[in-house]
Amino acid sequence: GWLVHRLLPGHPPASTKVAIAEPRATAPNPNPVPIPIPDPAATSTAPAPRANRPSALSPIAPTHPAPVISVHPVTVRRPSAHPPAENREAQRARAKQALAQARTLLEAGRFAEAQATFQQVEESGFLRGPAVTGEAQVAFQQGNYAEAVQIGRRAVEAGGGVPAQMVLGNSYFKLKKFDDAIGEYREVLRVDAGHAEAKYNLAAAEEKKGK
């Protein structure tokens, strides 16, 4: 008869070889089929929760090591001229999912992937303001402050709001264009008087300007 060995999950056998009794009338099989053994190292672990810390986009924020994050790509297609309402909602949902994915990639320091995903969202026609703002943030994080200013202006025009104005102000700050930075921070505080980062950076820009 045949001897069957069960492999219990989490308890691999002491040896990866499984002995199988062959029928008495049959010659041994010269090409035995290997039995797969689950690899415990292949088990993925969830990323640790992100600690509460200052924005990495602040010109004076401390640097922190980027977490290792696993991301699955999301494809966003450009909407047709007159798509049905249900299709538009599905496309908007995919764009929202891709935007969240791009931000995760940005926080993980995977800038090329983040940039490509933000651009994909922008080209879809949905959530253009946040998508272009994300492109400006990628340029800022890579130290391309002049490019971040150009993209940041486009993000403000696309409706990026306070996040777009903050990355634009921070890019001006890095370029030592303190008057322009002060103008952006003040505009943020006009919309959101309690914005802590804008207050702090405004004071720092005014101090730098006075020196």
N, C-alpha and C positions, 0 to 999 in steps of 0.2 A: 504494500500500500504506500501512499505518498505521505511524507511527513511535512506538515504545514507549520511555518513559524510566523506568528503575528508580531509585527513591530509596533510597540506601543509608543505614541507621541511623547517626546521628552525623555525617553529611556532607551537610547540606542543600545543594541546588543554589544557584548564585549568584543565580538569579531564581526566584520562586515561580510564574512563568508557564511552562506546558509547551506547546510548539508541537505541534499535531497536524495532520498532513496529511489533508485531507478527500478522499473519493473525487471524481474529476473530474466525475462526473455529478450530484453532490449540492451543493446550495447551502449556504453556511456556516450553521452552527447559531446562531440569534440568542441562545439561552440556554445557553451552555456550562456544564457541570457542574464546579464547582471541585474541584481535587484537594487533599485535606488534607495539610498539611505538619506533621510532628511538631514539637512545641514543646519544645526542650531545657529551658526553665525549668520545665516541668511535672514533670520528674523529681524525685522525692522523695529525700531523703537520710536515712540512719539517724541517730537522735539520738546525740550524743556520750556515752560512758560516764560515769555519775555518779561524781563525785569522792568520796573518803572524807572525810566531814565530820561535825561534831557534829549531834545530832538537832535539827531545827528546832523541836521542841516544848519544848525546854529553855528555861526562862524567861530564861536568861542566854546562850543560844547566839547566835553572830553570824548575821546575815542574809545570804543568798546569792540571786542572781538565779535565778528558776525556769527550768528548761530548757523548750524548746518541744517538745512531745511530741504525736504523732498517735495518737488513740485511736478505735477502732471500737466503737460501743455493743453491749452484750450484754444480751439480754432474759432475765430470770429469772422464771419463773412460780411462783405459790404451789402447793405440792404438794397433791394431792387427799387425801381422808381415808385411803384405803387403796390407794396406788398400787403397781403391781408393783415388785418389787425392782430390775429393770433400769431402770425409769423413775426411781426415787429416785436411783440412781447417776448417771444422766444429769443430773438436776436439781441434784444436789450438785456435779457437775463444772461446770455452767453458773454456779452460785453462786460457786464458787471462782474461775472466770475473771472474773466480774464484780467480785469483791472485789479481785483484783489490778488490774483496770482502774481501780477507784475510788481505790486507793492511788496509782496513776500520775497520775491527775488531781489528787489532793491535792498531790503533790510539784510538779506543774506550776503550782500556784496557781489551778487552775480549780475554785474551791470550790463553786459552784452545781451543776456537773455531778457533782463528787465526792459531794456531799451526796445528790443524787438517786439515784446508783448505790448508795451505802451503804444508803440506805433501801430500795431495791429488793431488795438482798440480805437485809436484815433481814425484810422482808415475805415472802420466799420460805420462811422457816422453817429455813433452813440457815445455819450459821456466824453466828448472831446475835451472839455475844460480840464477835468481831472487827468485825462490821458496825457495831454500836452504838459500839464504841470509835472507829471511823473517823468517825462522826458527831460524837463529842466532839472529836476532833482538828480537824475542820473548824471547829467553833465556836471552839476555842482559836486557830487560825490567823487567824480573822477578828476576834479581840480580844473575843469574847463570852464572857468568863471565867465569869460567873455561869451562863450557859446550859451552858457546858462542864462545870461542876461537876454540874449536874442530869443531863446526859446521861452524864457519867463515872460517877456512882453507878449509873445503870441499866446501864452497860456492865460494871461490876464484878459486879453481880447476875446479868447474862446470861452470865458466864463469860469475860469479856475478859482476865482474868489480869493479868500484870505490865504490859502496855501500857496497859490501862485504869487501873490504879493510878497509873502514871506521869503520864498526862494529867490525872488527877484531882488528884494532888499538885502538878503544875505550875500548874494552874488556881487552886488554893488559894494558891500562892505569889504569883501575879499579883494576887490579891485581898488580899494581905498577911495572910492567915489562916495564919500560920506554924506554929502548933501543929497544925492539920489537915494542912498540907503535910508536916511532920515525921513525923506518924503514917503517912502514905501511903508516904513514902520508906523508913521503917523496915520497913514491911510488905513492901515490895519486896525489901529486903536480907535479910529473914528467909527469903524464898523463893529469892533469888539473891544470895548474899553478894558476888559479884564484879561486880555491876551498877555500872559506872563512873559513869553519869549520875546514878543514885540517890545514890551516895556524894557526888558533887560537889554536887548540889542540896541534899542533907541538910545538909552543912556550911554552904552558903550560907544556908539557912533558919535554922539555929541561930545563925549570926552576925547575921542580920537581927533575930531575936527578941531577942538580947541587947542590941541598941542602944536 
